[in-house]
């Protein structure tokens, strides 16, 4: 048997197992985060504290994003939005589309 082929098969299997383990860890962390948010909401509600949602940045606050949009560079605008706000990819894409 060709050892190169065997090495590729082993490598693919290792990557698949590693990805699966990472997915399980991410799912565990997301569940724990969700539970913590529920607990914080319950505590805030019990104390009568209201928590305002952070305001969405306006295009005027993001000159680099505005410049990229004017140039028709949507992907660069999304990247700049993410770097400026710390938003995730989907949130940044949705926000840039709203801003456009």
MARVEX-250817 format. One record per atom (N, C-alpha, C): residue number from 1; residue in one letter; chain; atom name; x, y, z. Coordinates in steps of 0.02 Angstrom, whole numbers, always signed. Example, Ala and Ser with C-alpha at 12.3 -4.5 7.8 and 13.67 -1.06 7.14 Angstrom:
% MARVEX-250817
nr: 1 | rest: A | kette: A | atom: N | c1: +660 | c2: -284 | c3: +390
nr: 1 | rest: A | kette: A | atom: CA | c1: +615 | c2: -225 | c3: +390
nr: 1 | rest: A | kette: A | atom: C | c1: +660 | c2: -165 | c3: +390
nr: 2 | rest: S | kette: A | atom: N | c1: +642 | c2: -112 | c3: +354
nr: 2 | rest: S | kette: A | atom: CA | c1: +684 | c2: -53 | c3: +357
nr: 2 | rest: S | kette: A | atom: C | c1: +645 | c2: +2 | c3: +394
% end
This chain:
% MARVEX-250817
nr: 1 | rest: X | kette: A | atom: N | c1: +42 | c2: -59 | c3: +0
nr: 1 | rest: X | kette: A | atom: CA | c1: +0 | c2: +0 | c3: +0
nr: 1 | rest: X | kette: A | atom: C | c1: +44 | c2: +62 | c3: +0
nr: 2 | rest: X | kette: A | atom: N | c1: +21 | c2: +112 | c3: -35
nr: 2 | rest: X | kette: A | atom: CA | c1: +59 | c2: +175 | c3: -40
nr: 2 | rest: X | kette: A | atom: C | c1: +53 | c2: +212 | c3: +27
nr: 3 | rest: X | kette: A | atom: N | c1: +110 | c2: +227 | c3: +56
nr: 3 | rest: X | kette: A | atom: CA | c1: +111 | c2: +261 | c3: +121
nr: 3 | rest: X | kette: A | atom: C | c1: +86 | c2: +332 | c3: +118
nr: 4 | rest: X | kette: A | atom: N | c1: +92 | c2: +364 | c3: +60
nr: 4 | rest: X | kette: A | atom: CA | c1: +67 | c2: +432 | c3: +52
nr: 4 | rest: X | kette: A | atom: C | c1: -9 | c2: +432 | c3: +58
nr: 5 | rest: X | kette: A | atom: N | c1: -41 | c2: +384 | c3: +26
nr: 5 | rest: X | kette: A | atom: CA | c1: -114 | c2: +378 | c3: +30
nr: 5 | rest: X | kette: A | atom: C | c1: -136 | c2: +364 | c3: +101
nr: 6 | rest: X | kette: A | atom: N | c1: -101 | c2: +320 | c3: +134
nr: 6 | rest: X | kette: A | atom: CA | c1: -117 | c2: +304 | c3: +203
nr: 6 | rest: X | kette: A | atom: C | c1: -109 | c2: +365 | c3: +248
nr: 7 | rest: X | kette: A | atom: N | c1: -56 | c2: +404 | c3: +237
nr: 7 | rest: X | kette: A | atom: CA | c1: -45 | c2: +465 | c3: +276
nr: 7 | rest: X | kette: A | atom: C | c1: -101 | c2: +515 | c3: +265
nr: 8 | rest: X | kette: A | atom: N | c1: -125 | c2: +522 | c3: +203
nr: 8 | rest: X | kette: A | atom: CA | c1: -179 | c2: +568 | c3: +188
nr: 8 | rest: X | kette: A | atom: C | c1: -243 | c2: +545 | c3: +222
nr: 9 | rest: X | kette: A | atom: N | c1: -258 | c2: +481 | c3: +221
nr: 9 | rest: X | kette: A | atom: CA | c1: -318 | c2: +454 | c3: +253
nr: 9 | rest: X | kette: A | atom: C | c1: -315 | c2: +467 | c3: +328
nr: 10 | rest: X | kette: A | atom: N | c1: -258 | c2: +455 | c3: +358
nr: 10 | rest: X | kette: A | atom: CA | c1: -250 | c2: +466 | c3: +430
nr: 10 | rest: X | kette: A | atom: C | c1: -258 | c2: +540 | c3: +446
nr: 11 | rest: X | kette: A | atom: N | c1: -229 | c2: +583 | c3: +405
nr: 11 | rest: X | kette: A | atom: CA | c1: -234 | c2: +655 | c3: +416
nr: 11 | rest: X | kette: A | atom: C | c1: -307 | c2: +678 | c3: +411
nr: 12 | rest: X | kette: A | atom: N | c1: -343 | c2: +655 | c3: +361
nr: 12 | rest: X | kette: A | atom: CA | c1: -413 | c2: +674 | c3: +353
nr: 12 | rest: X | kette: A | atom: C | c1: -454 | c2: +651 | c3: +413
nr: 13 | rest: X | kette: A | atom: N | c1: -442 | c2: +590 | c3: +436
nr: 13 | rest: X | kette: A | atom: CA | c1: -478 | c2: +564 | c3: +494
nr: 13 | rest: X | kette: A | atom: C | c1: -463 | c2: +606 | c3: +556
nr: 14 | rest: X | kette: A | atom: N | c1: -400 | c2: +625 | c3: +565
nr: 14 | rest: X | kette: A | atom: CA | c1: -381 | c2: +665 | c3: +623
nr: 14 | rest: X | kette: A | atom: C | c1: -414 | c2: +734 | c3: +621
nr: 15 | rest: X | kette: A | atom: N | c1: -416 | c2: +765 | c3: +563
nr: 15 | rest: X | kette: A | atom: CA | c1: -448 | c2: +830 | c3: +556
nr: 15 | rest: X | kette: A | atom: C | c1: -523 | c2: +825 | c3: +570
nr: 16 | rest: X | kette: A | atom: N | c1: -555 | c2: +772 | c3: +544
nr: 16 | rest: X | kette: A | atom: CA | c1: -626 | c2: +763 | c3: +556
nr: 16 | rest: X | kette: A | atom: C | c1: -641 | c2: +753 | c3: +630
nr: 17 | rest: X | kette: A | atom: N | c1: -601 | c2: +714 | c3: +663
nr: 17 | rest: X | kette: A | atom: CA | c1: -611 | c2: +704 | c3: +735
nr: 17 | rest: X | kette: A | atom: C | c1: -600 | c2: +768 | c3: +775
nr: 18 | rest: X | kette: A | atom: N | c1: -549 | c2: +806 | c3: +755
nr: 18 | rest: X | kette: A | atom: CA | c1: -536 | c2: +869 | c3: +790
nr: 18 | rest: X | kette: A | atom: C | c1: -592 | c2: +920 | c3: +780
nr: 19 | rest: X | kette: A | atom: N | c1: -619 | c2: +922 | c3: +719
nr: 19 | rest: X | kette: A | atom: CA | c1: -674 | c2: +968 | c3: +705
nr: 19 | rest: X | kette: A | atom: C | c1: -735 | c2: +948 | c3: +745
nr: 20 | rest: X | kette: A | atom: N | c1: -748 | c2: +884 | c3: +750
nr: 20 | rest: X | kette: A | atom: CA | c1: -806 | c2: +860 | c3: +787
nr: 20 | rest: X | kette: A | atom: C | c1: -799 | c2: +879 | c3: +861
nr: 21 | rest: X | kette: A | atom: N | c1: -740 | c2: +870 | c3: +889
nr: 21 | rest: X | kette: A | atom: CA | c1: -728 | c2: +887 | c3: +959
nr: 21 | rest: X | kette: A | atom: C | c1: -736 | c2: +962 | c3: +970
nr: 22 | rest: X | kette: A | atom: N | c1: -712 | c2: +1002 | c3: +922
nr: 22 | rest: X | kette: A | atom: CA | c1: -719 | c2: +1075 | c3: +928
nr: 22 | rest: X | kette: A | atom: C | c1: -792 | c2: +1095 | c3: +926
nr: 23 | rest: X | kette: A | atom: N | c1: -831 | c2: +1064 | c3: +882
nr: 23 | rest: X | kette: A | atom: CA | c1: -902 | c2: +1079 | c3: +878
nr: 23 | rest: X | kette: A | atom: C | c1: -937 | c2: +1064 | c3: +943
nr: 24 | rest: X | kette: A | atom: N | c1: -920 | c2: +1008 | c3: +974
nr: 24 | rest: X | kette: A | atom: CA | c1: -951 | c2: +990 | c3: +1038
nr: 24 | rest: X | kette: A | atom: C | c1: -933 | c2: +1041 | c3: +1092
nr: 25 | rest: X | kette: A | atom: N | c1: -870 | c2: +1062 | c3: +1093
nr: 25 | rest: X | kette: A | atom: CA | c1: -850 | c2: +1113 | c3: +1143
nr: 25 | rest: X | kette: A | atom: C | c1: -885 | c2: +1179 | c3: +1131
nr: 26 | rest: X | kette: A | atom: N | c1: -891 | c2: +1200 | c3: +1070
nr: 26 | rest: X | kette: A | atom: CA | c1: -926 | c2: +1262 | c3: +1054
nr: 26 | rest: X | kette: A | atom: C | c1: -999 | c2: +1257 | c3: +1075
nr: 27 | rest: X | kette: A | atom: N | c1: -1031 | c2: +1201 | c3: +1061
nr: 27 | rest: X | kette: A | atom: CA | c1: -1101 | c2: +1193 | c3: +1081
nr: 27 | rest: X | kette: A | atom: C | c1: -1109 | c2: +1195 | c3: +1157
nr: 28 | rest: X | kette: A | atom: N | c1: -1062 | c2: +1165 | c3: +1193
nr: 28 | rest: X | kette: A | atom: CA | c1: -1064 | c2: +1168 | c3: +1267
nr: 28 | rest: X | kette: A | atom: C | c1: -1057 | c2: +1239 | c3: +1291
nr: 29 | rest: X | kette: A | atom: N | c1: -1010 | c2: +1276 | c3: +1263
nr: 29 | rest: X | kette: A | atom: CA | c1: -999 | c2: +1345 | c3: +1283
nr: 29 | rest: X | kette: A | atom: C | c1: -1061 | c2: +1388 | c3: +1267
nr: 30 | rest: X | kette: A | atom: N | c1: -1091 | c2: +1377 | c3: +1209
nr: 30 | rest: X | kette: A | atom: CA | c1: -1151 | c2: +1415 | c3: +1190
nr: 30 | rest: X | kette: A | atom: C | c1: -1209 | c2: +1400 | c3: +1238
nr: 31 | rest: X | kette: A | atom: N | c1: -1217 | c2: +1337 | c3: +1257
nr: 31 | rest: X | kette: A | atom: CA | c1: -1270 | c2: +1320 | c3: +1305
nr: 31 | rest: X | kette: A | atom: C | c1: -1257 | c2: +1353 | c3: +1373
nr: 32 | rest: X | kette: A | atom: N | c1: -1195 | c2: +1352 | c3: +1396
nr: 32 | rest: X | kette: A | atom: CA | c1: -1178 | c2: +1383 | c3: +1460
nr: 32 | rest: X | kette: A | atom: C | c1: -1189 | c2: +1458 | c3: +1457
nr: 33 | rest: X | kette: A | atom: N | c1: -1170 | c2: +1490 | c3: +1402
nr: 33 | rest: X | kette: A | atom: CA | c1: -1180 | c2: +1561 | c3: +1394
nr: 33 | rest: X | kette: A | atom: C | c1: -1254 | c2: +1578 | c3: +1394
nr: 34 | rest: X | kette: A | atom: N | c1: -1294 | c2: +1539 | c3: +1360
nr: 34 | rest: X | kette: A | atom: CA | c1: -1366 | c2: +1550 | c3: +1359
nr: 34 | rest: X | kette: A | atom: C | c1: -1396 | c2: +1545 | c3: +1429
nr: 35 | rest: X | kette: A | atom: N | c1: -1374 | c2: +1495 | c3: +1467
nr: 35 | rest: X | kette: A | atom: CA | c1: -1398 | c2: +1486 | c3: +1536
nr: 35 | rest: X | kette: A | atom: C | c1: -1377 | c2: +1546 | c3: +1579
nr: 36 | rest: X | kette: A | atom: N | c1: -1316 | c2: +1570 | c3: +1570
nr: 36 | rest: X | kette: A | atom: CA | c1: -1293 | c2: +1628 | c3: +1609
nr: 36 | rest: X | kette: A | atom: C | c1: -1334 | c2: +1690 | c3: +1592
nr: 37 | rest: X | kette: A | atom: N | c1: -1350 | c2: +1699 | c3: +1527
nr: 37 | rest: X | kette: A | atom: CA | c1: -1391 | c2: +1756 | c3: +1508
nr: 37 | rest: X | kette: A | atom: C | c1: -1460 | c2: +1752 | c3: +1539
nr: 38 | rest: X | kette: A | atom: N | c1: -1489 | c2: +1692 | c3: +1541
nr: 38 | rest: X | kette: A | atom: CA | c1: -1555 | c2: +1683 | c3: +1572
nr: 38 | rest: X | kette: A | atom: C | c1: -1552 | c2: +1700 | c3: +1646
nr: 39 | rest: X | kette: A | atom: N | c1: -1499 | c2: +1678 | c3: +1680
nr: 39 | rest: X | kette: A | atom: CA | c1: -1491 | c2: +1693 | c3: +1751
nr: 39 | rest: X | kette: A | atom: C | c1: -1483 | c2: +1768 | c3: +1763
nr: 40 | rest: X | kette: A | atom: N | c1: -1442 | c2: +1801 | c3: +1722
nr: 40 | rest: X | kette: A | atom: CA | c1: -1433 | c2: +1873 | c3: +1729
nr: 40 | rest: X | kette: A | atom: C | c1: -1498 | c2: +1911 | c3: +1716
nr: 41 | rest: X | kette: A | atom: N | c1: -1536 | c2: +1889 | c3: +1666
nr: 41 | rest: X | kette: A | atom: CA | c1: -1601 | c2: +1920 | c3: +1653
nr: 41 | rest: X | kette: A | atom: C | c1: -1647 | c2: +1912 | c3: +1713
nr: 42 | rest: X | kette: A | atom: N | c1: -1647 | c2: +1852 | c3: +1743
nr: 42 | rest: X | kette: A | atom: CA | c1: -1690 | c2: +1840 | c3: +1801
nr: 42 | rest: X | kette: A | atom: C | c1: -1669 | c2: +1885 | c3: +1860
nr: 43 | rest: X | kette: A | atom: N | c1: -1604 | c2: +1890 | c3: +1872
nr: 43 | rest: X | kette: A | atom: CA | c1: -1579 | c2: +1932 | c3: +1927
nr: 43 | rest: X | kette: A | atom: C | c1: -1597 | c2: +2005 | c3: +1914
nr: 44 | rest: X | kette: A | atom: N | c1: -1585 | c2: +2029 | c3: +1853
nr: 44 | rest: X | kette: A | atom: CA | c1: -1601 | c2: +2098 | c3: +1837
nr: 44 | rest: X | kette: A | atom: C | c1: -1676 | c2: +2111 | c3: +1845
nr: 45 | rest: X | kette: A | atom: N | c1: -1717 | c2: +2063 | c3: +1823
nr: 45 | rest: X | kette: A | atom: CA | c1: -1789 | c2: +2071 | c3: +1830
nr: 45 | rest: X | kette: A | atom: C | c1: -1810 | c2: +2072 | c3: +1903
nr: 46 | rest: X | kette: A | atom: N | c1: -1780 | c2: +2030 | c3: +1944
nr: 46 | rest: X | kette: A | atom: CA | c1: -1796 | c2: +2028 | c3: +2015
nr: 46 | rest: X | kette: A | atom: C | c1: -1776 | c2: +2094 | c3: +2050
nr: 47 | rest: X | kette: A | atom: N | c1: -1722 | c2: +2123 | c3: +2028
nr: 47 | rest: X | kette: A | atom: CA | c1: -1699 | c2: +2186 | c3: +2058
nr: 47 | rest: X | kette: A | atom: C | c1: -1732 | c2: +2247 | c3: +2026
nr: 48 | rest: X | kette: A | atom: N | c1: -1772 | c2: +2236 | c3: +1974
nr: 48 | rest: X | kette: A | atom: CA | c1: -1805 | c2: +2291 | c3: +1941
nr: 48 | rest: X | kette: A | atom: C | c1: -1759 | c2: +2332 | c3: +1897
nr: 49 | rest: X | kette: A | atom: N | c1: -1705 | c2: +2302 | c3: +1875
nr: 49 | rest: X | kette: A | atom: CA | c1: -1656 | c2: +2337 | c3: +1834
nr: 49 | rest: X | kette: A | atom: C | c1: -1673 | c2: +2323 | c3: +1761
nr: 50 | rest: X | kette: A | atom: N | c1: -1675 | c2: +2376 | c3: +1721
nr: 50 | rest: X | kette: A | atom: CA | c1: -1684 | c2: +2367 | c3: +1649
nr: 50 | rest: X | kette: A | atom: C | c1: -1617 | c2: +2379 | c3: +1615
nr: 51 | rest: X | kette: A | atom: N | c1: -1602 | c2: +2337 | c3: +1568
nr: 51 | rest: X | kette: A | atom: CA | c1: -1539 | c2: +2342 | c3: +1532
nr: 51 | rest: X | kette: A | atom: C | c1: -1554 | c2: +2363 | c3: +1461
nr: 52 | rest: X | kette: A | atom: N | c1: -1529 | c2: +2420 | c3: +1441
nr: 52 | rest: X | kette: A | atom: CA | c1: -1540 | c2: +2445 | c3: +1374
nr: 52 | rest: X | kette: A | atom: C | c1: -1495 | c2: +2408 | c3: +1325
nr: 53 | rest: X | kette: A | atom: N | c1: -1522 | c2: +2392 | c3: +1268
nr: 53 | rest: X | kette: A | atom: CA | c1: -1482 | c2: +2362 | c3: +1214
nr: 53 | rest: X | kette: A | atom: C | c1: -1433 | c2: +2414 | c3: +1188
nr: 54 | rest: X | kette: A | atom: N | c1: -1373 | c2: +2393 | c3: +1171
nr: 54 | rest: X | kette: A | atom: CA | c1: -1325 | c2: +2441 | c3: +1143
nr: 54 | rest: X | kette: A | atom: C | c1: -1351 | c2: +2469 | c3: +1077
nr: 55 | rest: X | kette: A | atom: N | c1: -1339 | c2: +2533 | c3: +1067
nr: 55 | rest: X | kette: A | atom: CA | c1: -1362 | c2: +2565 | c3: +1006
nr: 55 | rest: X | kette: A | atom: C | c1: -1321 | c2: +2540 | c3: +946
nr: 56 | rest: X | kette: A | atom: N | c1: -1356 | c2: +2532 | c3: +890
nr: 56 | rest: X | kette: A | atom: CA | c1: -1322 | c2: +2512 | c3: +829
nr: 56 | rest: X | kette: A | atom: C | c1: -1280 | c2: +2570 | c3: +804
nr: 57 | rest: X | kette: A | atom: N | c1: -1218 | c2: +2557 | c3: +784
nr: 57 | rest: X | kette: A | atom: CA | c1: -1177 | c2: +2612 | c3: +758
nr: 57 | rest: X | kette: A | atom: C | c1: -1207 | c2: +2639 | c3: +693
nr: 58 | rest: X | kette: A | atom: N | c1: -1202 | c2: +2703 | c3: +684
nr: 58 | rest: X | kette: A | atom: CA | c1: -1227 | c2: +2735 | c3: +624
nr: 58 | rest: X | kette: A | atom: C | c1: -1170 | c2: +2740 | c3: +573
nr: 59 | rest: X | kette: A | atom: N | c1: -1189 | c2: +2747 | c3: +511
nr: 59 | rest: X | kette: A | atom: CA | c1: -1139 | c2: +2750 | c3: +458
nr: 59 | rest: X | kette: A | atom: C | c1: -1092 | c2: +2810 | c3: +468
nr: 60 | rest: X | kette: A | atom: N | c1: -1118 | c2: +2864 | c3: +496
nr: 60 | rest: X | kette: A | atom: CA | c1: -1076 | c2: +2923 | c3: +508
nr: 60 | rest: X | kette: A | atom: C | c1: -1020 | c2: +2907 | c3: +559
nr: 61 | rest: X | kette: A | atom: N | c1: -1034 | c2: +2858 | c3: +603
nr: 61 | rest: X | kette: A | atom: CA | c1: -984 | c2: +2839 | c3: +653
nr: 61 | rest: X | kette: A | atom: C | c1: -931 | c2: +2792 | c3: +626
nr: 62 | rest: X | kette: A | atom: N | c1: -939 | c2: +2769 | c3: +564
nr: 62 | rest: X | kette: A | atom: CA | c1: -895 | c2: +2720 | c3: +535
nr: 62 | rest: X | kette: A | atom: C | c1: -870 | c2: +2744 | c3: +466
nr: 63 | rest: X | kette: A | atom: N | c1: -825 | c2: +2793 | c3: +465
nr: 63 | rest: X | kette: A | atom: CA | c1: -804 | c2: +2821 | c3: +401
nr: 63 | rest: X | kette: A | atom: C | c1: -771 | c2: +2771 | c3: +354
nr: 64 | rest: X | kette: A | atom: N | c1: -734 | c2: +2724 | c3: +381
nr: 64 | rest: X | kette: A | atom: CA | c1: -702 | c2: +2674 | c3: +338
nr: 64 | rest: X | kette: A | atom: C | c1: -754 | c2: +2630 | c3: +304
nr: 65 | rest: X | kette: A | atom: N | c1: -805 | c2: +2610 | c3: +342
nr: 65 | rest: X | kette: A | atom: CA | c1: -859 | c2: +2570 | c3: +313
nr: 65 | rest: X | kette: A | atom: C | c1: -895 | c2: +2610 | c3: +259
nr: 66 | rest: X | kette: A | atom: N | c1: -909 | c2: +2672 | c3: +273
nr: 66 | rest: X | kette: A | atom: CA | c1: -943 | c2: +2716 | c3: +225
nr: 66 | rest: X | kette: A | atom: C | c1: -902 | c2: +2722 | c3: +160
nr: 67 | rest: X | kette: A | atom: N | c1: -837 | c2: +2730 | c3: +167
nr: 67 | rest: X | kette: A | atom: CA | c1: -793 | c2: +2737 | c3: +109
nr: 67 | rest: X | kette: A | atom: C | c1: -795 | c2: +2673 | c3: +67
nr: 68 | rest: X | kette: A | atom: N | c1: -789 | c2: +2615 | c3: +100
nr: 68 | rest: X | kette: A | atom: CA | c1: -792 | c2: +2552 | c3: +62
nr: 68 | rest: X | kette: A | atom: C | c1: -859 | c2: +2543 | c3: +27
nr: 69 | rest: X | kette: A | atom: N | c1: -913 | c2: +2562 | c3: +60
nr: 69 | rest: X | kette: A | atom: CA | c1: -979 | c2: +2555 | c3: +28
nr: 69 | rest: X | kette: A | atom: C | c1: -984 | c2: +2601 | c3: -33
nr: 70 | rest: X | kette: A | atom: N | c1: -958 | c2: +2662 | c3: -27
nr: 70 | rest: X | kette: A | atom: CA | c1: -960 | c2: +2708 | c3: -84
nr: 70 | rest: X | kette: A | atom: C | c1: -919 | c2: +2682 | c3: -142
nr: 71 | rest: X | kette: A | atom: N | c1: -866 | c2: +2644 | c3: -127
nr: 71 | rest: X | kette: A | atom: CA | c1: -824 | c2: +2616 | c3: -179
nr: 71 | rest: X | kette: A | atom: C | c1: -852 | c2: +2550 | c3: -206
nr: 72 | rest: X | kette: A | atom: N | c1: -907 | c2: +2527 | c3: -176
nr: 72 | rest: X | kette: A | atom: CA | c1: -938 | c2: +2464 | c3: -197
nr: 72 | rest: X | kette: A | atom: C | c1: -901 | c2: +2402 | c3: -171
nr: 73 | rest: X | kette: A | atom: N | c1: -862 | c2: +2410 | c3: -119
nr: 73 | rest: X | kette: A | atom: CA | c1: -823 | c2: +2355 | c3: -90
nr: 73 | rest: X | kette: A | atom: C | c1: -857 | c2: +2329 | c3: -27
nr: 74 | rest: X | kette: A | atom: N | c1: -909 | c2: +2290 | c3: -38
nr: 74 | rest: X | kette: A | atom: CA | c1: -951 | c2: +2266 | c3: +17
nr: 74 | rest: X | kette: A | atom: C | c1: -913 | c2: +2220 | c3: +65
nr: 75 | rest: X | kette: A | atom: N | c1: -872 | c2: +2176 | c3: +38
nr: 75 | rest: X | kette: A | atom: CA | c1: -836 | c2: +2130 | c3: +82
nr: 75 | rest: X | kette: A | atom: C | c1: -788 | c2: +2168 | c3: +127
nr: 76 | rest: X | kette: A | atom: N | c1: -752 | c2: +2216 | c3: +99
nr: 76 | rest: X | kette: A | atom: CA | c1: -707 | c2: +2257 | c3: +141
nr: 76 | rest: X | kette: A | atom: C | c1: -746 | c2: +2297 | c3: +192
nr: 77 | rest: X | kette: A | atom: N | c1: -806 | c2: +2320 | c3: +173
nr: 77 | rest: X | kette: A | atom: CA | c1: -848 | c2: +2358 | c3: +220
nr: 77 | rest: X | kette: A | atom: C | c1: -869 | c2: +2314 | c3: +278
nr: 78 | rest: X | kette: A | atom: N | c1: -887 | c2: +2251 | c3: +264
nr: 78 | rest: X | kette: A | atom: CA | c1: -906 | c2: +2204 | c3: +317
nr: 78 | rest: X | kette: A | atom: C | c1: -846 | c2: +2191 | c3: +363
nr: 79 | rest: X | kette: A | atom: N | c1: -788 | c2: +2182 | c3: +333
nr: 79 | rest: X | kette: A | atom: CA | c1: -727 | c2: +2170 | c3: +374
nr: 79 | rest: X | kette: A | atom: C | c1: -713 | c2: +2231 | c3: +418
nr: 80 | rest: X | kette: A | atom: N | c1: -718 | c2: +2291 | c3: +390
nr: 80 | rest: X | kette: A | atom: CA | c1: -705 | c2: +2351 | c3: +429
nr: 80 | rest: X | kette: A | atom: C | c1: -757 | c2: +2359 | c3: +484
nr: 81 | rest: X | kette: A | atom: N | c1: -819 | c2: +2342 | c3: +470
nr: 81 | rest: X | kette: A | atom: CA | c1: -872 | c2: +2346 | c3: +521
nr: 81 | rest: X | kette: A | atom: C | c1: -856 | c2: +2299 | c3: +578
nr: 82 | rest: X | kette: A | atom: N | c1: -835 | c2: +2238 | c3: +561
nr: 82 | rest: X | kette: A | atom: CA | c1: -819 | c2: +2188 | c3: +613
nr: 82 | rest: X | kette: A | atom: C | c1: -761 | c2: +2213 | c3: +656
nr: 83 | rest: X | kette: A | atom: N | c1: -709 | c2: +2241 | c3: +624
nr: 83 | rest: X | kette: A | atom: CA | c1: -651 | c2: +2266 | c3: +661
nr: 83 | rest: X | kette: A | atom: C | c1: -670 | c2: +2324 | c3: +706
nr: 84 | rest: X | kette: A | atom: N | c1: -715 | c2: +2367 | c3: +683
nr: 84 | rest: X | kette: A | atom: CA | c1: -734 | c2: +2426 | c3: +722
nr: 84 | rest: X | kette: A | atom: C | c1: -781 | c2: +2410 | c3: +779
nr: 85 | rest: X | kette: A | atom: N | c1: -825 | c2: +2361 | c3: +770
nr: 85 | rest: X | kette: A | atom: CA | c1: -877 | c2: +2348 | c3: +819
nr: 85 | rest: X | kette: A | atom: C | c1: -869 | c2: +2284 | c3: +858
nr: 86 | rest: X | kette: A | atom: N | c1: -829 | c2: +2237 | c3: +832
nr: 86 | rest: X | kette: A | atom: CA | c1: -821 | c2: +2172 | c3: +864
nr: 86 | rest: X | kette: A | atom: C | c1: -879 | c2: +2126 | c3: +848
nr: 87 | rest: X | kette: A | atom: N | c1: -921 | c2: +2143 | c3: +800
nr: 87 | rest: X | kette: A | atom: CA | c1: -979 | c2: +2103 | c3: +782
nr: 87 | rest: X | kette: A | atom: C | c1: -957 | c2: +2039 | c3: +747
nr: 88 | rest: X | kette: A | atom: N | c1: -999 | c2: +1988 | c3: +749
nr: 88 | rest: X | kette: A | atom: CA | c1: -987 | c2: +1927 | c3: +713
nr: 88 | rest: X | kette: A | atom: C | c1: -1000 | c2: +1937 | c3: +638
nr: 89 | rest: X | kette: A | atom: N | c1: -983 | c2: +1887 | c3: +599
nr: 89 | rest: X | kette: A | atom: CA | c1: -989 | c2: +1893 | c3: +526
nr: 89 | rest: X | kette: A | atom: C | c1: -1061 | c2: +1905 | c3: +504
nr: 90 | rest: X | kette: A | atom: N | c1: -1108 | c2: +1866 | c3: +529
nr: 90 | rest: X | kette: A | atom: CA | c1: -1178 | c2: +1873 | c3: +507
nr: 90 | rest: X | kette: A | atom: C | c1: -1206 | c2: +1941 | c3: +529
nr: 91 | rest: X | kette: A | atom: N | c1: -1192 | c2: +1961 | c3: +591
nr: 91 | rest: X | kette: A | atom: CA | c1: -1217 | c2: +2026 | c3: +615
nr: 91 | rest: X | kette: A | atom: C | c1: -1186 | c2: +2083 | c3: +575
nr: 92 | rest: X | kette: A | atom: N | c1: -1122 | c2: +2077 | c3: +560
nr: 92 | rest: X | kette: A | atom: CA | c1: -1089 | c2: +2130 | c3: +521
nr: 92 | rest: X | kette: A | atom: C | c1: -1117 | c2: +2133 | c3: +450
nr: 93 | rest: X | kette: A | atom: N | c1: -1129 | c2: +2076 | c3: +420
nr: 93 | rest: X | kette: A | atom: CA | c1: -1157 | c2: +2074 | c3: +352
nr: 93 | rest: X | kette: A | atom: C | c1: -1226 | c2: +2106 | c3: +352
nr: 94 | rest: X | kette: A | atom: N | c1: -1268 | c2: +2087 | c3: +400
nr: 94 | rest: X | kette: A | atom: CA | c1: -1336 | c2: +2116 | c3: +404
nr: 94 | rest: X | kette: A | atom: C | c1: -1333 | c2: +2192 | c3: +415
nr: 95 | rest: X | kette: A | atom: N | c1: -1288 | c2: +2214 | c3: +459
nr: 95 | rest: X | kette: A | atom: CA | c1: -1283 | c2: +2285 | c3: +474
nr: 95 | rest: X | kette: A | atom: C | c1: -1259 | c2: +2324 | c3: +414
nr: 96 | rest: X | kette: A | atom: N | c1: -1209 | c2: +2298 | c3: +378
nr: 96 | rest: X | kette: A | atom: CA | c1: -1183 | c2: +2334 | c3: +319
nr: 96 | rest: X | kette: A | atom: C | c1: -1237 | c2: +2336 | c3: +266
nr: 97 | rest: X | kette: A | atom: N | c1: -1276 | c2: +2283 | c3: +258
nr: 97 | rest: X | kette: A | atom: CA | c1: -1330 | c2: +2285 | c3: +209
nr: 97 | rest: X | kette: A | atom: C | c1: -1383 | c2: +2337 | c3: +228
nr: 98 | rest: X | kette: A | atom: N | c1: -1396 | c2: +2344 | c3: +293
nr: 98 | rest: X | kette: A | atom: CA | c1: -1444 | c2: +2396 | c3: +315
nr: 98 | rest: X | kette: A | atom: C | c1: -1415 | c2: +2465 | c3: +303
nr: 99 | rest: X | kette: A | atom: N | c1: -1350 | c2: +2473 | c3: +313
nr: 99 | rest: X | kette: A | atom: CA | c1: -1318 | c2: +2538 | c3: +304
nr: 99 | rest: X | kette: A | atom: C | c1: -1312 | c2: +2558 | c3: +231
nr: 100 | rest: X | kette: A | atom: N | c1: -1308 | c2: +2508 | c3: +187
nr: 100 | rest: X | kette: A | atom: CA | c1: -1296 | c2: +2522 | c3: +116
nr: 100 | rest: X | kette: A | atom: C | c1: -1355 | c2: +2558 | c3: +84
% end
